[in-house]
């Protein structure tokens, strides 16, 4: 898994005992680890909050793993980080990558399956029309007009 080296894996196993039966879902593990976003809503307005307090050792190891995963090339976690950084900023994007990592770890240890990399183009392949709209909007903001002509035999 991108960002997970032997030291981080040892911390994850040491802090959770590798036993995921004590956590009912991946969200419970993420909340216990302290990588869930805070949720403070009053009168229909969402307030800016920090992440939950959690296991400091696991949270630190996940921070290192997320930072490393965000820097790997052509991976799902890097694409996830880049998409969120544009909207929310680098620190909130890093916490979101930490949450994705701990969620994947819960599923790997619960279902006893290896990590499956989705690839850096996952979001574009999932919804190609959205990627097309995003590219056209970016070019329009730069002052270009765009005409789309499909390539014969593609797709």
C-alpha positions in Angstrom: 0.0 0.0 0.0 1.4 3.4 -0.9 2.9 5.2 2.1 2.9 2.2 4.4 6.4 1.0 5.3 7.4 -1.6 7.8 7.6 0.9 10.7 4.1 2.3 10.0 2.7 -1.2 9.6 4.3 -2.2 13.0 2.6 0.8 14.7 -0.7 0.0 13.2 -0.6 -3.7 14.3 0.8 -2.7 17.7 -1.9 -0.2 18.4 -4.9 -2.2 17.0 -3.6 -5.7 17.8 -4.5 -6.5 14.2 -7.9 -7.6 15.5 -10.6 -5.7 13.7 -13.5 -7.6 15.4 -13.5 -5.0 18.2 -14.4 -2.3 15.6 -17.9 -2.6 14.2 -17.0 -0.7 11.0 -14.2 1.1 9.3 -15.8 4.4 10.6 -15.5 3.1 14.2 -11.7 2.4 13.7 -11.2 5.8 12.0 -13.0 7.5 14.9 -10.9 5.7 17.5 -7.7 6.6 15.6 -8.7 10.2 15.5 -8.8 10.8 11.8 -12.5 11.5 11.4 -13.5 15.0 10.5 -15.2 16.9 13.3 -18.9 17.6 12.9 -20.4 20.6 14.6 -23.7 21.8 13.2 -26.0 24.2 14.9 -29.1 25.9 13.4 -28.3 24.4 10.0 -24.8 26.0 9.9 -21.7 23.8 9.9 -18.9 25.2 12.0 -15.2 24.7 11.3 -14.0 22.0 13.6 -10.8 20.0 14.2 -10.4 16.2 14.0 -11.3 14.1 17.0 -8.8 13.3 19.7 -7.6 9.7 19.2 -4.7 7.4 19.6 -1.7 9.7 19.2 0.7 7.0 18.1 -1.6 5.6 15.4 -2.5 9.1 14.3 1.2 10.1 13.9 1.9 6.9 11.9 -1.1 7.5 9.7 0.1 11.1 9.1 3.5 9.8 7.9 1.8 7.2 5.7 -0.6 9.8 4.2 2.2 12.2 3.5 4.2 9.5 1.7 1.1 8.2 -0.2 0.3 11.8 -1.4 3.8 11.9 -2.9 3.7 8.6 -4.8 3.1 8.8 -8.5 0.0 7.6 -10.3 -1.8 6.1 -7.3 -5.4 6.5 -6.1 -4.3 8.1 -2.9 -2.3 10.8 -4.7 -5.2 11.5 -7.0 -7.5 11.7 -3.9 -5.1 14.2 -2.3 -4.7 16.4 -5.3 -8.5 16.6 -5.8 -9.1 17.6 -2.2 -6.1 20.0 -2.0 -7.6 22.1 -4.7 -10.9 22.6 -2.8 -10.1 22.2 0.9 -6.4 22.8 1.3 -3.4 20.6 2.0 -3.9 19.8 5.7 -7.6 18.8 5.3 -6.7 16.7 2.3 -4.0 15.0 4.3 -6.5 14.0 7.0 -8.8 12.7 4.3 -6.0 10.5 2.9 -5.3 9.3 6.5 -9.0 8.4 6.7 -8.8 6.5 3.4 -5.8 4.6 4.5 -7.2 3.5 7.8 -10.5 2.5 6.1 -8.6 0.4 3.6 -6.6 -1.2 6.4 -9.8 -2.2 8.2 -11.2 -3.8 5.1 -7.9 -5.6 4.4 -7.6 -7.0 7.9 -11.3 -7.8 8.2 -11.8 -9.5 4.8 -8.2 -10.9 4.7 -7.6 -9.5 1.2 -4.5 -7.7 -0.2 -4.6 -4.0 -1.1 -5.9 -3.3 -4.5 -4.6 -0.2 -6.2 -7.3 1.7 -8.1 -4.8 3.9 -10.0 -4.3 7.6 -10.5 -6.9 7.8 -13.2 -9.7 6.2 -11.1 -11.7 9.4 -10.7 -11.5 10.2 -14.4 -12.5 6.7 -15.4 -15.4 6.7 -12.9 -17.1 9.7 -14.4 -15.5 10.8 -17.7 -18.1 13.5 -18.4 -17.1 15.3 -15.1 -13.5 15.2 -16.2 -14.4 16.6 -19.6 -16.5 19.4 -18.0 -13.6 20.2 -15.6 -11.1 20.5 -18.4 -13.4 22.7 -20.5 -14.1 25.0 -17.6 -10.4 25.3 -16.8 -9.6 26.2 -20.5 -12.5 28.7 -20.6 -11.1 30.4 -17.5 -7.8 30.7 -19.2 -9.5 32.5 -22.1 -9.8 29.7 -24.7 -12.9 28.4 -26.5 -13.1 24.7 -26.9 -14.7 22.5 -29.5 -14.9 18.8 -28.9 -14.6 16.3 -31.7 -14.6 12.6 -30.7 -11.8 10.4 -32.0 -12.9 7.6 -34.3 -12.5 4.2 -32.9 -11.7 5.5 -29.3 -13.4 4.4 -26.1 
